[in-house]
Every structure is written in structure tokens, then in C-alpha cells.
């Protein structure tokens, strides 16, 4: 790829003597295009970090404070799912919706994790832009037993800057975000996030 671009640049500058104005414009376009491609390429690997399955990006979050939330708990009228309920504890916050295709693949794995590892690290689901009926049917079909907060107005999603789902945030005991996975989470990423949230990786 480098030889191709270098060759293209040499051709552009050789023709500059004959067509100065046109060549200058072409040269600018070539250099700009090369710069954009280089930046995008380096960003996709160094910053986004697509996981092995190519379905999400792992982003070190720099430990910002997690926005607080309190929403009705699906299937439990009169009860709330609140960040404050987990004060002093690490927490996994998963944003999902019943209509989200990757969520349909991810949720059964999270449900199995919660059933087998119940008590290790609490997990809550944030149902965004959904109906209660669809969300409850989705949860039942996938064996979900962890608490689900119903957020039809995407209030929590906006606070956490969630533009697409699923997304999973790992909070430490001080409720600072230590790990963030965009897209369908893998088992390896789940355990990595738990290690960071509990301090087991340090």
C-alpha cells in the first residue's frame, strides 16, 4: 500500500510542471485522502479495538463517574432499579432493547452468567425505547432473572451517551466507569470487565 501511494504521489508531482494548477489540486486530494485513511486505520485498531468477533468495540473509559439512575423495575410494579441501591459495590450496567438484533444474541449469555455467577458482581439491564410487554416477553424467553429497569424515554441512555445498543458498562465500587464495551459482549470481555471493576486485574 505504501509503494502504491508513493508511486501515485510521484506521478502527481511529475505532471505538476505541465499542469500546475490541476496537479496541485490532485496532489492536495491525494495527500488528504492518504491522511484520512491513515487516521481511520490507526483509530480503528488503537482506539476502537474491535473484538475478535468484530461485533463491538472495547473502549477504556478513563474512570468517569457513572450517571445515577432510578427507573421502574420491569415485572415488579412499585419497585425501582437505582444505582444508589448498589452503593459501595461494583456493578455491570447493560443497555439493551427487545427489538435490537445483537441484544438477542447477547442476552442469553448474560442471563447464564447471572444464574451461575450470581453474587459475584451485580448486573442490571437498562431497557431502552421499548414497551413493557415486549421487554417482559423478551426477558422471559431469554431466561433473564437480573433486575431490568424500564427507560422508554432513553433518559439513562442519553446520560451514558449510548447511541446504539447493546452497550455494557463496568463500574467499580466507587461507581466510576472502568470498562465499556460497545456492541455484543463476549465472555472474555465480560470477565475482563469484572476483573477491572473488582480490582482483580491490578
C-alpha positions as CSV (number, residue, x, y, z in Angstrom):
1,X,0.0,0.0,0.0
2,X,2.9,2.4,0.8
3,X,4.5,1.8,-2.6
4,X,1.2,2.5,-4.3
5,X,0.7,5.8,-2.6
6,X,4.3,6.8,-3.1
7,X,4.1,6.0,-6.7
8,X,0.9,8.0,-7.1
9,X,2.5,10.9,-5.4
10,X,5.5,10.8,-7.7
11,X,3.2,10.7,-10.7
12,X,1.3,13.7,-9.5
13,X,4.4,15.8,-8.9
14,X,6.0,14.8,-12.2
15,X,3.0,16.1,-14.0
16,X,3.0,19.3,-12.0
17,X,5.4,21.0,-14.4
18,X,3.0,20.6,-17.3
19,X,-0.3,21.2,-15.5
20,X,0.5,23.2,-12.4
21,X,-3.0,24.2,-11.3
22,X,-4.7,20.8,-11.9
23,X,-1.7,18.9,-10.4
24,X,-1.7,21.0,-7.3
25,X,-5.4,20.2,-6.7
26,X,-4.9,16.5,-7.3
27,X,-1.9,16.5,-5.0
28,X,-3.8,18.0,-2.2
29,X,-6.6,15.5,-2.7
30,X,-4.2,12.6,-2.7
31,X,-2.4,13.7,0.4
32,X,-5.7,14.4,2.2
33,X,-7.1,11.1,1.3
34,X,-4.0,9.3,2.4
35,X,-4.1,11.2,5.7
36,X,-7.7,10.3,6.3
37,X,-7.2,6.6,5.5
38,X,-4.1,6.5,7.8
39,X,-6.0,8.2,10.7
40,X,-9.1,6.0,10.3
41,X,-7.0,2.8,10.1
42,X,-4.9,3.7,13.2
43,X,-8.1,4.7,15.1
44,X,-10.0,1.5,14.3
45,X,-7.2,-0.6,15.8
46,X,-5.7,1.6,18.5
47,X,-8.8,3.3,19.9
48,X,-11.9,1.3,18.9
49,X,-10.3,-2.1,19.4
50,X,-12.8,-4.3,17.5
51,X,-13.1,-7.6,19.4
52,X,-12.3,-11.0,17.9
53,X,-15.8,-11.4,16.6
54,X,-15.9,-8.0,15.0
55,X,-19.2,-7.0,16.7
56,X,-18.1,-4.4,19.1
57,X,-15.5,-2.0,20.4
58,X,-13.8,-2.0,23.8
59,X,-13.1,1.5,25.0
60,X,-11.1,2.2,28.1
61,X,-13.3,4.8,29.7
62,X,-10.8,6.8,31.9
63,X,-12.8,6.2,35.0
64,X,-15.5,8.9,34.7
65,X,-18.3,8.9,37.3
66,X,-21.3,6.8,36.3
67,X,-24.5,8.9,35.9
68,X,-27.1,8.0,38.6
69,X,-30.4,6.4,37.6
70,X,-33.6,5.3,39.1
71,X,-36.4,3.7,36.9
72,X,-39.3,1.3,37.4
73,X,-38.3,-2.4,37.6
74,X,-39.9,-4.5,34.8
75,X,-42.2,-7.2,36.2
76,X,-42.2,-5.7,39.7
77,X,-44.8,-2.9,40.0
78,X,-43.9,-0.2,42.6
79,X,-40.2,-1.2,42.7
80,X,-37.3,0.8,41.3
81,X,-33.9,-0.1,39.9
82,X,-31.5,2.5,41.1
83,X,-27.7,3.0,41.0
84,X,-27.9,4.0,44.7
85,X,-29.1,0.5,45.6
86,X,-25.6,-0.7,44.8
87,X,-23.6,1.8,46.8
88,X,-20.2,0.5,47.6
89,X,-20.5,-2.4,45.2
90,X,-19.1,-3.0,41.6
91,X,-21.9,-3.1,39.1
92,X,-22.4,-4.2,35.4
93,X,-24.9,-2.0,33.5
94,X,-26.2,-3.4,30.2
95,X,-28.2,-1.3,27.8
96,X,-30.5,-3.4,25.6
97,X,-33.9,-3.5,23.8
98,X,-36.1,-6.3,22.7
99,X,-36.0,-5.1,19.1
100,X,-32.2,-5.0,19.0
101,X,-30.8,-7.9,16.9
102,X,-27.4,-8.1,18.7
103,X,-29.2,-8.0,22.1
104,X,-31.0,-11.2,21.1
105,X,-27.6,-12.9,20.8
106,X,-26.0,-11.3,23.9
107,X,-28.8,-11.5,26.5
108,X,-28.9,-15.3,26.8
109,X,-25.2,-15.3,27.7
110,X,-25.7,-12.6,30.3
111,X,-28.6,-14.5,31.7
112,X,-26.5,-17.7,32.0
113,X,-23.7,-15.7,33.6
114,X,-26.0,-14.2,36.2
115,X,-27.5,-17.6,37.1
116,X,-24.2,-19.3,37.5
117,X,-22.1,-16.4,39.0
118,X,-25.0,-14.8,41.0
119,X,-23.5,-12.7,43.8
120,X,-20.0,-12.2,42.3
121,X,-20.9,-8.9,40.6
122,X,-24.4,-7.4,40.4
123,X,-25.9,-6.9,36.9
124,X,-28.7,-4.7,35.9
125,X,-30.3,-4.3,32.4
126,X,-31.5,-1.0,31.1
127,X,-34.3,-1.5,28.7
128,X,-34.3,1.5,26.3
129,X,-37.0,2.8,24.0
130,X,-39.2,-0.3,24.4
131,X,-42.6,-1.4,25.6
132,X,-43.2,-3.2,28.8
133,X,-44.9,-6.1,27.1
134,X,-42.2,-6.7,24.6
135,X,-39.4,-6.3,27.2
136,X,-41.0,-8.7,29.6
137,X,-41.6,-11.2,26.8
138,X,-38.0,-10.9,25.7
139,X,-36.7,-11.3,29.3
140,X,-38.8,-14.4,29.9
141,X,-37.8,-16.0,26.6
142,X,-34.1,-15.5,27.4
143,X,-34.2,-16.6,31.0
144,X,-33.3,-13.2,32.4
145,X,-33.5,-13.1,36.2
146,X,-31.4,-10.0,36.9
147,X,-33.2,-6.7,37.6
148,X,-34.4,-4.8,34.5
149,X,-35.0,-1.1,34.5
150,X,-37.6,0.3,32.1
151,X,-36.4,3.5,30.4
152,X,-38.8,4.2,27.4
153,X,-37.7,7.8,27.2
154,X,-34.0,6.9,26.8
155,X,-33.1,9.1,29.7
156,X,-30.3,6.8,31.0
157,X,-29.2,6.0,27.5
158,X,-28.6,9.7,26.9
159,X,-26.9,10.2,30.2
160,X,-24.5,7.4,29.4
161,X,-24.1,8.6,25.8
162,X,-25.5,5.4,24.3
163,X,-26.2,5.9,20.6
164,X,-26.6,2.3,19.7
165,X,-27.2,-1.0,21.5
166,X,-26.2,-3.2,23.1
167,X,-23.6,-1.5,25.3
168,X,-22.2,-2.6,28.6
169,X,-20.6,-0.5,31.3
170,X,-18.5,-1.9,34.2
171,X,-18.5,0.2,37.4
172,X,-16.1,-0.1,40.3
173,X,-17.2,0.1,43.9
174,X,-17.0,3.9,43.7
175,X,-19.3,3.8,40.7
176,X,-16.7,5.0,38.3
177,X,-16.7,3.5,34.8
178,X,-13.6,1.4,34.4
179,X,-14.6,-0.6,31.3
180,X,-17.0,-0.1,28.4
181,X,-18.0,-2.4,25.6
182,X,-19.9,-1.2,22.6
183,X,-21.7,-4.0,20.7
184,X,-22.3,-7.6,21.6
185,X,-20.1,-8.5,24.5
186,X,-18.1,-11.7,24.6
187,X,-17.4,-13.9,27.5
188,X,-13.8,-12.8,27.6
189,X,-14.8,-9.2,27.6
190,X,-17.3,-9.9,30.4
191,X,-14.6,-11.4,32.6
192,X,-12.1,-8.7,31.7
193,X,-14.6,-6.0,32.8
194,X,-15.4,-7.8,36.0
195,X,-11.7,-8.0,36.8
196,X,-11.3,-4.3,36.3
197,X,-14.4,-3.5,38.2
198,X,-13.4,-5.6,41.2
199,X,-9.7,-4.6,41.1
200,X,-8.7,-8.3,40.5
201,X,-6.7,-7.2,37.5
202,X,-4.4,-4.9,39.5
